[in-house]
Amino acid sequence: MRTGLPRRVLAAGLVALIAVAGCGVRPSDVIPAGDPPSGPVAPTTAVTLPGSP
C-alpha cells in the first residue's frame, strides 16, 4: 500500500495554504478617488487588420 502519495498531497496543500494566508496583503479602508467621470463618450476609431473585409 502506498502511503507516501497522500502525505505528499497533504503537505503540498498545507504549503499552498500557508503561502496564500501569509501573502502580506492587509485590508484597508475605502480610498476616495473623487467624482465619477461625466459627459459624452468619445467616439472610437475602428481598427482593421490586413486581410479582413
mmCIF file of the N, C-alpha and C atoms, coordinates in Angstrom:
data_MODEL
# 
_entry.id   MODEL 
# 
loop_
_atom_site.group_PDB 
_atom_site.id 
_atom_site.type_symbol 
_atom_site.label_atom_id 
_atom_site.label_alt_id 
_atom_site.label_comp_id 
_atom_site.label_asym_id 
_atom_site.label_entity_id 
_atom_site.label_seq_id 
_atom_site.pdbx_PDB_ins_code 
_atom_site.Cartn_x 
_atom_site.Cartn_y 
_atom_site.Cartn_z 
_atom_site.occupancy 
_atom_site.B_iso_or_equiv 
_atom_site.pdbx_formal_charge 
_atom_site.auth_seq_id 
_atom_site.auth_comp_id 
_atom_site.auth_asym_id 
_atom_site.auth_atom_id 
_atom_site.pdbx_PDB_model_num 
ATOM 1   N N  . MET A 1 1  ? 0.834   -1.182 0.000   1.00 0.00 ? 1  MET A N  1 
ATOM 2   C CA . MET A 1 1  ? 0.000   0.000  0.000   1.00 0.00 ? 1  MET A CA 1 
ATOM 3   C C  . MET A 1 1  ? 0.876   1.241  0.000   1.00 0.00 ? 1  MET A C  1 
ATOM 4   N N  . ARG A 1 2  ? 0.519   2.217  -0.818  1.00 0.00 ? 2  ARG A N  1 
ATOM 5   C CA . ARG A 1 2  ? 1.322   3.431  -0.945  1.00 0.00 ? 2  ARG A CA 1 
ATOM 6   C C  . ARG A 1 2  ? 0.806   4.482  0.034   1.00 0.00 ? 2  ARG A C  1 
ATOM 7   N N  . THR A 1 3  ? 1.594   4.827  1.006   1.00 0.00 ? 3  THR A N  1 
ATOM 8   C CA . THR A 1 3  ? 1.190   5.866  1.961   1.00 0.00 ? 3  THR A CA 1 
ATOM 9   C C  . THR A 1 3  ? 1.920   7.176  1.688   1.00 0.00 ? 3  THR A C  1 
ATOM 10  N N  . GLY A 1 4  ? 2.884   7.153  0.805   1.00 0.00 ? 4  GLY A N  1 
ATOM 11  C CA . GLY A 1 4  ? 3.655   8.356  0.520   1.00 0.00 ? 4  GLY A CA 1 
ATOM 12  C C  . GLY A 1 4  ? 2.874   9.390  -0.277  1.00 0.00 ? 4  GLY A C  1 
ATOM 13  N N  . LEU A 1 5  ? 2.015   8.952  -1.191  1.00 0.00 ? 5  LEU A N  1 
ATOM 14  C CA . LEU A 1 5  ? 1.273   9.881  -2.035  1.00 0.00 ? 5  LEU A CA 1 
ATOM 15  C C  . LEU A 1 5  ? 0.288   10.737 -1.228  1.00 0.00 ? 5  LEU A C  1 
ATOM 16  N N  . PRO A 1 6  ? -0.529  10.165 -0.361  1.00 0.00 ? 6  PRO A N  1 
ATOM 17  C CA . PRO A 1 6  ? -1.428  11.022 0.424   1.00 0.00 ? 6  PRO A CA 1 
ATOM 18  C C  . PRO A 1 6  ? -0.684  12.022 1.309   1.00 0.00 ? 6  PRO A C  1 
ATOM 19  N N  . ARG A 1 7  ? 0.443   11.633 1.814   1.00 0.00 ? 7  ARG A N  1 
ATOM 20  C CA . ARG A 1 7  ? 1.228   12.555 2.644   1.00 0.00 ? 7  ARG A CA 1 
ATOM 21  C C  . ARG A 1 7  ? 1.791   13.695 1.803   1.00 0.00 ? 7  ARG A C  1 
ATOM 22  N N  . ARG A 1 8  ? 2.210   13.387 0.590   1.00 0.00 ? 8  ARG A N  1 
ATOM 23  C CA . ARG A 1 8  ? 2.725   14.434 -0.303  1.00 0.00 ? 8  ARG A CA 1 
ATOM 24  C C  . ARG A 1 8  ? 1.618   15.415 -0.687  1.00 0.00 ? 8  ARG A C  1 
ATOM 25  N N  . VAL A 1 9  ? 0.429   14.881 -0.957  1.00 0.00 ? 9  VAL A N  1 
ATOM 26  C CA . VAL A 1 9  ? -0.696  15.739 -1.311  1.00 0.00 ? 9  VAL A CA 1 
ATOM 27  C C  . VAL A 1 9  ? -1.065  16.630 -0.134  1.00 0.00 ? 9  VAL A C  1 
ATOM 28  N N  . LEU A 1 10 ? -1.104  16.067 1.061   1.00 0.00 ? 10 LEU A N  1 
ATOM 29  C CA . LEU A 1 10 ? -1.405  16.844 2.255   1.00 0.00 ? 10 LEU A CA 1 
ATOM 30  C C  . LEU A 1 10 ? -0.340  17.909 2.497   1.00 0.00 ? 10 LEU A C  1 
ATOM 31  N N  . ALA A 1 11 ? 0.916   17.560 2.328   1.00 0.00 ? 11 ALA A N  1 
ATOM 32  C CA . ALA A 1 11 ? 1.995   18.517 2.524   1.00 0.00 ? 11 ALA A CA 1 
ATOM 33  C C  . ALA A 1 11 ? 1.923   19.648 1.483   1.00 0.00 ? 11 ALA A C  1 
ATOM 34  N N  . ALA A 1 12 ? 1.628   19.311 0.249   1.00 0.00 ? 12 ALA A N  1 
ATOM 35  C CA . ALA A 1 12 ? 1.511   20.330 -0.790  1.00 0.00 ? 12 ALA A CA 1 
ATOM 36  C C  . ALA A 1 12 ? 0.332   21.251 -0.502  1.00 0.00 ? 12 ALA A C  1 
ATOM 37  N N  . GLY A 1 13 ? -0.771  20.696 -0.016  1.00 0.00 ? 13 GLY A N  1 
ATOM 38  C CA . GLY A 1 13 ? -1.928  21.506 0.337   1.00 0.00 ? 13 GLY A CA 1 
ATOM 39  C C  . GLY A 1 13 ? -1.624  22.452 1.485   1.00 0.00 ? 13 GLY A C  1 
ATOM 40  N N  . LEU A 1 14 ? -0.909  21.977 2.484   1.00 0.00 ? 14 LEU A N  1 
ATOM 41  C CA . LEU A 1 14 ? -0.556  22.832 3.613   1.00 0.00 ? 14 LEU A CA 1 
ATOM 42  C C  . LEU A 1 14 ? 0.401   23.947 3.198   1.00 0.00 ? 14 LEU A C  1 
ATOM 43  N N  . VAL A 1 15 ? 1.357   23.640 2.362   1.00 0.00 ? 15 VAL A N  1 
ATOM 44  C CA . VAL A 1 15 ? 2.280   24.666 1.872   1.00 0.00 ? 15 VAL A CA 1 
ATOM 45  C C  . VAL A 1 15 ? 1.521   25.721 1.079   1.00 0.00 ? 15 VAL A C  1 
ATOM 46  N N  . ALA A 1 16 ? 0.588   25.291 0.231   1.00 0.00 ? 16 ALA A N  1 
ATOM 47  C CA . ALA A 1 16 ? -0.200  26.246 -0.552  1.00 0.00 ? 16 ALA A CA 1 
ATOM 48  C C  . ALA A 1 16 ? -1.072  27.109 0.361   1.00 0.00 ? 16 ALA A C  1 
ATOM 49  N N  . LEU A 1 17 ? -1.662  26.516 1.385   1.00 0.00 ? 17 LEU A N  1 
ATOM 50  C CA . LEU A 1 17 ? -2.495  27.266 2.318   1.00 0.00 ? 17 LEU A CA 1 
ATOM 51  C C  . LEU A 1 17 ? -1.683  28.306 3.074   1.00 0.00 ? 17 LEU A C  1 
ATOM 52  N N  . ILE A 1 18 ? -0.505  27.945 3.514   1.00 0.00 ? 18 ILE A N  1 
ATOM 53  C CA . ILE A 1 18 ? 0.357   28.886 4.230   1.00 0.00 ? 18 ILE A CA 1 
ATOM 54  C C  . ILE A 1 18 ? 0.809   30.005 3.302   1.00 0.00 ? 18 ILE A C  1 
ATOM 55  N N  . ALA A 1 19 ? 1.113   29.678 2.063   1.00 0.00 ? 19 ALA A N  1 
ATOM 56  C CA . ALA A 1 19 ? 1.552   30.706 1.112   1.00 0.00 ? 19 ALA A CA 1 
ATOM 57  C C  . ALA A 1 19 ? 0.437   31.703 0.818   1.00 0.00 ? 19 ALA A C  1 
ATOM 58  N N  . VAL A 1 20 ? -0.786  31.223 0.682   1.00 0.00 ? 20 VAL A N  1 
ATOM 59  C CA . VAL A 1 20 ? -1.903  32.116 0.387   1.00 0.00 ? 20 VAL A CA 1 
ATOM 60  C C  . VAL A 1 20 ? -2.273  32.937 1.611   1.00 0.00 ? 20 VAL A C  1 
ATOM 61  N N  . ALA A 1 21 ? -2.267  32.315 2.782   1.00 0.00 ? 21 ALA A N  1 
ATOM 62  C CA . ALA A 1 21 ? -2.663  33.012 4.004   1.00 0.00 ? 21 ALA A CA 1 
ATOM 63  C C  . ALA A 1 21 ? -1.614  34.032 4.433   1.00 0.00 ? 21 ALA A C  1 
ATOM 64  N N  . GLY A 1 22 ? -0.383  33.806 4.129   1.00 0.00 ? 22 GLY A N  1 
ATOM 65  C CA . GLY A 1 22 ? 0.675   34.699 4.577   1.00 0.00 ? 22 GLY A CA 1 
ATOM 66  C C  . GLY A 1 22 ? 1.237   35.569 3.480   1.00 0.00 ? 22 GLY A C  1 
ATOM 67  N N  . CYS A 1 23 ? 0.419   35.954 2.523   1.00 0.00 ? 23 CYS A N  1 
ATOM 68  C CA . CYS A 1 23 ? 0.946   36.716 1.389   1.00 0.00 ? 23 CYS A CA 1 
ATOM 69  C C  . CYS A 1 23 ? 1.227   38.175 1.738   1.00 0.00 ? 23 CYS A C  1 
ATOM 70  N N  . GLY A 1 24 ? 0.763   38.657 2.882   1.00 0.00 ? 24 GLY A N  1 
ATOM 71  C CA . GLY A 1 24 ? 1.102   40.001 3.317   1.00 0.00 ? 24 GLY A CA 1 
ATOM 72  C C  . GLY A 1 24 ? 0.146   41.086 2.883   1.00 0.00 ? 24 GLY A C  1 
ATOM 73  N N  . VAL A 1 25 ? -0.971  40.753 2.243   1.00 0.00 ? 25 VAL A N  1 
ATOM 74  C CA . VAL A 1 25 ? -1.930  41.769 1.843   1.00 0.00 ? 25 VAL A CA 1 
ATOM 75  C C  . VAL A 1 25 ? -2.818  42.071 3.039   1.00 0.00 ? 25 VAL A C  1 
ATOM 76  N N  . ARG A 1 26 ? -2.862  43.329 3.415   1.00 0.00 ? 26 ARG A N  1 
ATOM 77  C CA . ARG A 1 26 ? -3.642  43.728 4.579   1.00 0.00 ? 26 ARG A CA 1 
ATOM 78  C C  . ARG A 1 26 ? -4.894  44.478 4.119   1.00 0.00 ? 26 ARG A C  1 
ATOM 79  N N  . PRO A 1 27 ? -5.983  44.328 4.856   1.00 0.00 ? 27 PRO A N  1 
ATOM 80  C CA . PRO A 1 27 ? -7.195  45.075 4.490   1.00 0.00 ? 27 PRO A CA 1 
ATOM 81  C C  . PRO A 1 27 ? -6.999  46.566 4.703   1.00 0.00 ? 27 PRO A C  1 
ATOM 82  N N  . SER A 1 28 ? -7.687  47.367 3.921   1.00 0.00 ? 28 SER A N  1 
ATOM 83  C CA . SER A 1 28 ? -7.576  48.816 4.043   1.00 0.00 ? 28 SER A CA 1 
ATOM 84  C C  . SER A 1 28 ? -8.957  49.439 3.988   1.00 0.00 ? 28 SER A C  1 
ATOM 85  N N  . ASP A 1 29 ? -9.045  50.707 4.367   1.00 0.00 ? 29 ASP A N  1 
ATOM 86  C CA . ASP A 1 29 ? -10.294 51.438 4.282   1.00 0.00 ? 29 ASP A CA 1 
ATOM 87  C C  . ASP A 1 29 ? -10.557 51.834 2.835   1.00 0.00 ? 29 ASP A C  1 
ATOM 88  N N  . VAL A 1 30 ? -11.736 52.401 2.620   1.00 0.00 ? 30 VAL A N  1 
ATOM 89  C CA . VAL A 1 30 ? -12.081 52.885 1.293   1.00 0.00 ? 30 VAL A CA 1 
ATOM 90  C C  . VAL A 1 30 ? -11.191 54.068 0.942   1.00 0.00 ? 30 VAL A C  1 
ATOM 91  N N  . ILE A 1 31 ? -10.671 54.071 -0.272  1.00 0.00 ? 31 ILE A N  1 
ATOM 92  C CA . ILE A 1 31 ? -9.794  55.145 -0.726  1.00 0.00 ? 31 ILE A CA 1 
ATOM 93  C C  . ILE A 1 31 ? -10.614 56.073 -1.617  1.00 0.00 ? 31 ILE A C  1 
ATOM 94  N N  . PRO A 1 32 ? -10.805 57.335 -1.210  1.00 0.00 ? 32 PRO A N  1 
ATOM 95  C CA . PRO A 1 32 ? -11.597 58.242 -2.039  1.00 0.00 ? 32 PRO A CA 1 
ATOM 96  C C  . PRO A 1 32 ? -10.864 58.583 -3.336  1.00 0.00 ? 32 PRO A C  1 
ATOM 97  N N  . ALA A 1 33 ? -11.620 58.628 -4.424  1.00 0.00 ? 33 ALA A N  1 
ATOM 98  C CA . ALA A 1 33 ? -11.000 58.882 -5.723  1.00 0.00 ? 33 ALA A CA 1 
ATOM 99  C C  . ALA A 1 33 ? -11.604 60.075 -6.444  1.00 0.00 ? 33 ALA A C  1 
ATOM 100 N N  . GLY A 1 34 ? -12.523 60.801 -5.808  1.00 0.00 ? 34 GLY A N  1 
ATOM 101 C CA . GLY A 1 34 ? -13.124 61.955 -6.466  1.00 0.00 ? 34 GLY A CA 1 
ATOM 102 C C  . GLY A 1 34 ? -14.421 61.590 -7.160  1.00 0.00 ? 34 GLY A C  1 
ATOM 103 N N  . ASP A 1 35 ? -14.908 62.531 -7.953  1.00 0.00 ? 35 ASP A N  1 
ATOM 104 C CA . ASP A 1 35 ? -16.169 62.349 -8.658  1.00 0.00 ? 35 ASP A CA 1 
ATOM 105 C C  . ASP A 1 35 ? -16.006 61.384 -9.832  1.00 0.00 ? 35 ASP A C  1 
ATOM 106 N N  . PRO A 1 36 ? -17.101 60.690 -10.187 1.00 0.00 ? 36 PRO A N  1 
ATOM 107 C CA . PRO A 1 36 ? -17.029 59.805 -11.352 1.00 0.00 ? 36 PRO A CA 1 
ATOM 108 C C  . PRO A 1 36 ? -16.970 60.633 -12.631 1.00 0.00 ? 36 PRO A C  1 
ATOM 109 N N  . PRO A 1 37 ? -16.496 60.067 -13.716 1.00 0.00 ? 37 PRO A N  1 
ATOM 110 C CA . PRO A 1 37 ? -16.433 60.805 -14.974 1.00 0.00 ? 37 PRO A CA 1 
ATOM 111 C C  . PRO A 1 37 ? -17.834 61.152 -15.462 1.00 0.00 ? 37 PRO A C  1 
ATOM 112 N N  . SER A 1 38 ? -17.939 62.253 -16.163 1.00 0.00 ? 38 SER A N  1 
ATOM 113 C CA . SER A 1 38 ? -19.238 62.662 -16.711 1.00 0.00 ? 38 SER A CA 1 
ATOM 114 C C  . SER A 1 38 ? -19.022 63.195 -18.128 1.00 0.00 ? 38 SER A C  1 
ATOM 115 N N  . GLY A 1 39 ? -20.109 63.319 -18.864 1.00 0.00 ? 39 GLY A N  1 
ATOM 116 C CA . GLY A 1 39 ? -20.039 63.835 -20.217 1.00 0.00 ? 39 GLY A CA 1 
ATOM 117 C C  . GLY A 1 39 ? -20.223 62.739 -21.241 1.00 0.00 ? 39 GLY A C  1 
ATOM 118 N N  . PRO A 1 40 ? -20.239 63.119 -22.504 1.00 0.00 ? 40 PRO A N  1 
ATOM 119 C CA . PRO A 1 40 ? -20.455 62.122 -23.560 1.00 0.00 ? 40 PRO A CA 1 
ATOM 120 C C  . PRO A 1 40 ? -19.230 61.228 -23.746 1.00 0.00 ? 40 PRO A C  1 
ATOM 121 N N  . VAL A 1 41 ? -19.490 60.073 -24.278 1.00 0.00 ? 41 VAL A N  1 
ATOM 122 C CA . VAL A 1 41 ? -18.415 59.115 -24.558 1.00 0.00 ? 41 VAL A CA 1 
ATOM 123 C C  . VAL A 1 41 ? -17.748 59.510 -25.869 1.00 0.00 ? 41 VAL A C  1 
ATOM 124 N N  . ALA A 1 42 ? -16.441 59.543 -25.864 1.00 0.00 ? 42 ALA A N  1 
ATOM 125 C CA . ALA A 1 42 ? -15.700 59.897 -27.071 1.00 0.00 ? 42 ALA A CA 1 
ATOM 126 C C  . ALA A 1 42 ? -15.793 58.770 -28.081 1.00 0.00 ? 42 ALA A C  1 
ATOM 127 N N  . PRO A 1 43 ? -15.997 59.101 -29.344 1.00 0.00 ? 43 PRO A N  1 
ATOM 128 C CA . PRO A 1 43 ? -16.069 58.044 -30.362 1.00 0.00 ? 43 PRO A CA 1 
ATOM 129 C C  . PRO A 1 43 ? -14.703 57.381 -30.536 1.00 0.00 ? 43 PRO A C  1 
ATOM 130 N N  . THR A 1 44 ? -14.742 56.111 -30.850 1.00 0.00 ? 44 THR A N  1 
ATOM 131 C CA . THR A 1 44 ? -13.507 55.375 -31.099 1.00 0.00 ? 44 THR A CA 1 
ATOM 132 C C  . THR A 1 44 ? -13.395 55.069 -32.575 1.00 0.00 ? 44 THR A C  1 
ATOM 133 N N  . THR A 1 45 ? -12.179 54.875 -33.021 1.00 0.00 ? 45 THR A N  1 
ATOM 134 C CA . THR A 1 45 ? -11.966 54.521 -34.414 1.00 0.00 ? 45 THR A CA 1 
ATOM 135 C C  . THR A 1 45 ? -11.799 53.013 -34.514 1.00 0.00 ? 45 THR A C  1 
ATOM 136 N N  . ALA A 1 46 ? -12.377 52.448 -35.520 1.00 0.00 ? 46 ALA A N  1 
ATOM 137 C CA . ALA A 1 46 ? -12.278 51.015 -35.730 1.00 0.00 ? 46 ALA A CA 1 
ATOM 138 C C  . ALA A 1 46 ? -10.927 50.681 -36.316 1.00 0.00 ? 46 ALA A C  1 
ATOM 139 N N  . VAL A 1 47 ? -10.328 49.640 -35.814 1.00 0.00 ? 47 VAL A N  1 
ATOM 140 C CA . VAL A 1 47 ? -9.032  49.184 -36.316 1.00 0.00 ? 47 VAL A CA 1 
ATOM 141 C C  . VAL A 1 47 ? -9.279  47.995 -37.224 1.00 0.00 ? 47 VAL A C  1 
ATOM 142 N N  . THR A 1 48 ? -8.829  48.081 -38.441 1.00 0.00 ? 48 THR A N  1 
ATOM 143 C CA . THR A 1 48 ? -8.975  46.958 -39.369 1.00 0.00 ? 48 THR A CA 1 
ATOM 144 C C  . THR A 1 48 ? -7.625  46.310 -39.572 1.00 0.00 ? 48 THR A C  1 
ATOM 145 N N  . LEU A 1 49 ? -7.645  45.018 -39.527 1.00 0.00 ? 49 LEU A N  1 
ATOM 146 C CA . LEU A 1 49 ? -6.426  44.247 -39.715 1.00 0.00 ? 49 LEU A CA 1 
ATOM 147 C C  . LEU A 1 49 ? -6.234  43.929 -41.191 1.00 0.00 ? 49 LEU A C  1 
ATOM 148 N N  . PRO A 1 50 ? -4.998  43.809 -41.639 1.00 0.00 ? 50 PRO A N  1 
ATOM 149 C CA . PRO A 1 50 ? -4.774  43.444 -43.038 1.00 0.00 ? 50 PRO A CA 1 
ATOM 150 C C  . PRO A 1 50 ? -5.410  42.100 -43.350 1.00 0.00 ? 50 PRO A C  1 
ATOM 151 N N  . GLY A 1 51 ? -6.134  42.059 -44.469 1.00 0.00 ? 51 GLY A N  1 
ATOM 152 C CA . GLY A 1 51 ? -6.767  40.813 -44.883 1.00 0.00 ? 51 GLY A CA 1 
ATOM 153 C C  . GLY A 1 51 ? -8.172  40.652 -44.367 1.00 0.00 ? 51 GLY A C  1 
ATOM 154 N N  . SER A 1 52 ? -8.654  41.585 -43.526 1.00 0.00 ? 52 SER A N  1 
ATOM 155 C CA . SER A 1 52 ? -10.041 41.481 -43.061 1.00 0.00 ? 52 SER A CA 1 
ATOM 156 C C  . SER A 1 52 ? -10.934 42.274 -43.991 1.00 0.00 ? 52 SER A C  1 
ATOM 157 N N  . PRO A 1 53 ? -12.213 41.892 -44.093 1.00 0.00 ? 53 PRO A N  1 
ATOM 158 C CA . PRO A 1 53 ? -13.133 42.580 -45.022 1.00 0.00 ? 53 PRO A CA 1 
ATOM 159 C C  . PRO A 1 53 ? -13.468 43.990 -44.576 1.00 0.00 ? 53 PRO A C  1 
# 
